[in-house]
Amino acid sequence: MGRIMALDFGEVRTGIAVTDELQLIASGLTTVKTSEIFAFLTDYLKKERVECIVIGEPKQMDGTPSESETPIRPFIKGLTRAFPTIPIKRQDERFTSKMALDTMIAGGVRKKKRQDKAVVDKISATLILQAYLDRI
């Protein structure tokens, strides 16, 4: 059994989370500059077996795609070309950034650390992955 990976895509940074090999626990892995994401994924996939990649799907409150979806579509096409054997799944990501901040506050993370967008992106990816695991 391989891992499941989740990406919280952003135009500047992409948060990354993965499961354990039994696909039970979602954990934040890292945050990577989006311009370097394909190099990171190529390297990671040489070392680890990934069964599928889950990408956050930004939606408006009424369920329609948000403006943030526009740059994600070409990114997904690029992923499909670069890694054709790995299925791409989508997961609603509404409220993940807010939930990430709430989680950090509840965990006692200091304000300066909470302002680190890379940390928020990694936690958001973990929340997207956990939501996907809860759904399957």
N, C-alpha and C positions, 0 to 999 in steps of 0.2 A: 504494500500500500504506500502511496506517495503522499507528500504534503499537499495541502491546499494553500495557495498564496492569495492574499488580497492586496489590492493597490488602491490607495486614496490619491487619485491623479490630480495634480495641480499643474498649472502652467510653469511654475517656478520649481516646486518640490513635489515629490511623490512619496507618500508614506507607504511603508510595506509591512505586512504582517504575514505570519505563516502558522500553520498548525504543526503539531507533532506528527510523527509518521502514522500514528493510529487515528489521526484526524479528530482528536478529542478536545484539545486545548488550543485556543488562539492566543498568540503572543506577538507583540510588536517586535519587528526585526530591526528596521532602520528607516531612515529618510534619505532619499537620494535626490540630487538635482535632476530635474526632469530631462535636461539635456544629456544626462549620463545614464538614463534608466536602461536603455537597451544594452549597453556595455555591462552594467551591473547584472542584469537578468541573464545575459549570456554566460557570464562567469558563475553565477549562482546555480544555474541549471546544469552546468557541467559537474557540479559537486553534489547536488541534491535532486531527487526525483520529485517533480511537482505534477500532480494529477490534473489540476485545473487552476486557472487564475480567475479570481473574482474581482471585478472592477466596480467601484461605487457608481451608482446611477443617481445623479442629482435631479431632484424633482421639485416642482412647486407644490404648494399646499394642496392644490386641486389635482395633483397627480400628473400634470403635464411636465415635459422636460424643461429644466431650467436653462438659462443662458450658458451655464457652466458645462452643459452637455456638448456644446458645439466643438470645442477642441478635443474632447474625449473620443469622438467618432473616428477621426483620422488616426489617433493613437491606437485604437483597437484594431484598425486595419493594418497598421504597422506591426502590431503584436502578432496578428494572425499570419502575416507574411513571414515574420522572423521565426516564429515558433508554431508551425502549422499543426503539429501533433498535440498541442496542449489546448483543450477546450477553454473558451472564455465564457464566463458567466457574469451576470449583472446582479447587483444588490442595491436596493433603495438605500440611499445614504442621507436622507433627511435627518436633520438634528444631530448628526454624528459629531460635528465640531463643537456644538453646545454641550453634548454629553461628554466629550473629551475634556472640556474645561471643567465641567461639574465633577468629573471623576478626579481630576487633578486637585481641585479644591478639597474634595472629601478626603483625598489621600494626604492632605497637608502639604502639598507642593507650594513652595514660596511663589509670590507674585512674579518675581523676575523670571523664574523658570517657566511659569505658565505663559509668559509672553513669548517664549521660544516657539515659533510656528512649526519648527521641525518636530518638536515633541508632540504638539497637538496633532500633526499629520500622522505620526506613527500610531498614536492612540486611536485616531479616527479610523485608520486602516484596520486596527485590531477590532474595533466595534463593528465595522463592516463585515469582517470575517466571522465574528461571533454571531451576528445576525444571520449570515448565510448558513452557518452550522446549525443554528436553531431552526432554520426553515427546511433544511433537507432531512 
